[in-house]
Amino acid sequence: MDEAGARGRYGRSLSVALGWYATLVAAVVVGTLSVPSEPPQDCSAMFSCLSPAESLALAGLVWGAPALIGALVVTAVVNALLVRRISSAVLAGTASVAVTVALAAVAAGAYLGGRS
């Protein structure tokens, strides 16, 4: 396929990948906000009395946003490699997210396995 076609497929497949990440973030937000608040407790410790929404925002800022940015960068690189071999933009975008998740799982396993 010509270069303009590959570029067009790259943009469409990257949009599919971003859609998968948006679905994941939306599922986490809906799942967290649907949990009822805990009854009142001792709030003497730092961060002990956060609501589910506040704890979601804190976790998102501390580790969620950096992890998402890293995943997006890896997905963009993997997507550039896959879009040349896979003619379907939907399949290339979905496969690039799957490869990124697999790489993240391997990296997490190596990190957690090396800590013991």
C-alpha positions as CSV (number, residue, x, y, z in Angstrom):
1,M,0.0,0.0,0.0
2,D,1.2,3.5,-0.6
3,E,2.7,5.7,2.1
4,A,-0.5,7.9,2.4
5,G,-2.5,4.7,3.0
6,A,-0.2,3.5,5.7
7,R,-0.3,6.9,7.4
8,G,-4.1,6.9,7.3
9,R,-4.2,3.4,8.8
10,Y,-1.8,4.4,11.5
11,G,-4.0,7.3,12.6
12,R,-7.1,5.2,12.6
13,S,-5.4,2.3,14.4
14,L,-4.0,4.7,17.0
15,S,-7.6,6.0,17.5
16,V,-8.7,2.5,18.1
17,A,-6.0,2.0,20.7
18,L,-6.9,5.3,22.4
19,G,-10.5,4.1,22.5
20,W,-9.4,0.9,24.4
21,Y,-7.5,3.1,26.9
22,A,-10.5,5.4,27.3
23,T,-12.8,2.4,27.9
24,L,-10.4,1.1,30.6
25,V,-10.2,4.5,32.4
26,A,-14.0,4.9,32.2
27,A,-14.5,1.4,33.7
28,V,-12.2,2.2,36.6
29,V,-13.9,5.5,37.3
30,V,-17.4,4.0,37.1
31,G,-16.4,1.0,39.2
32,T,-14.7,3.2,41.9
33,L,-17.4,5.8,42.1
34,S,-20.1,3.1,42.5
35,V,-18.6,1.8,45.7
36,P,-20.4,3.3,48.7
37,S,-18.4,5.4,51.2
38,E,-17.2,3.8,54.3
39,P,-18.7,4.7,57.7
40,P,-17.0,7.4,59.7
41,Q,-13.7,6.3,61.2
42,D,-10.6,7.6,62.9
43,C,-9.2,10.2,60.6
44,S,-5.9,10.9,62.5
45,A,-3.7,9.2,59.8
46,M,-2.9,11.0,56.6
47,F,-5.2,10.0,53.7
48,S,-7.3,7.8,55.9
49,C,-10.6,9.6,55.3
50,L,-10.6,10.0,51.6
51,S,-13.8,9.4,49.7
52,P,-13.7,6.9,46.8
53,A,-13.5,9.8,44.3
54,E,-10.7,11.5,46.2
55,S,-8.7,8.3,46.5
56,L,-9.2,7.7,42.7
57,A,-7.9,11.2,41.9
58,L,-4.9,10.7,44.2
59,A,-4.1,7.3,42.8
60,G,-4.5,8.6,39.2
61,L,-2.1,11.4,39.8
62,V,0.5,9.4,41.6
63,W,0.7,6.3,39.5
64,G,-2.1,6.2,37.0
65,A,-1.1,9.1,34.8
66,P,2.6,8.1,34.5
67,A,1.6,4.5,33.7
68,L,-1.0,5.7,31.1
69,I,1.5,8.0,29.4
70,G,4.1,5.2,29.3
71,A,1.6,2.8,27.9
72,L,0.5,5.3,25.2
73,V,4.2,5.8,24.1
74,V,4.8,2.1,23.9
75,T,1.5,1.6,22.1
76,A,2.4,4.3,19.5
77,V,5.7,2.6,18.8
78,V,4.2,-0.9,18.6
79,N,1.3,0.4,16.5
80,A,3.8,1.9,14.0
81,L,5.4,-1.5,13.6
82,L,2.1,-3.5,13.4
83,V,0.2,-1.1,11.0
84,R,2.7,-2.0,8.2
85,R,1.9,-5.7,8.5
86,I,-1.8,-5.7,9.4
87,S,-4.2,-4.2,6.9
88,S,-7.1,-3.7,9.3
89,A,-6.8,-0.5,11.4
90,V,-9.1,-2.0,14.1
91,L,-7.0,-5.2,14.4
92,A,-3.7,-3.2,14.4
93,G,-4.9,-0.9,17.1
94,T,-6.3,-3.7,19.3
95,A,-3.2,-5.8,18.8
96,S,-0.9,-2.9,19.7
97,V,-2.8,-2.5,23.0
98,A,-2.6,-6.2,23.6
99,V,1.2,-6.2,23.0
100,T,1.6,-3.2,25.3
101,V,-0.4,-4.9,28.1
102,A,1.7,-8.1,27.7
103,L,4.9,-6.1,27.8
104,A,3.7,-4.3,30.9
105,A,2.8,-7.6,32.6
106,V,6.3,-9.1,31.8
107,A,8.0,-5.9,33.1
108,A,5.9,-6.0,36.3
109,G,6.6,-9.7,36.8
110,A,10.3,-9.1,36.4
111,Y,10.2,-6.2,38.8
112,L,8.2,-8.0,41.4
113,G,10.1,-11.3,41.0
114,G,13.4,-9.5,41.4
115,R,12.4,-7.9,44.7
116,S,12.2,-11.2,46.7
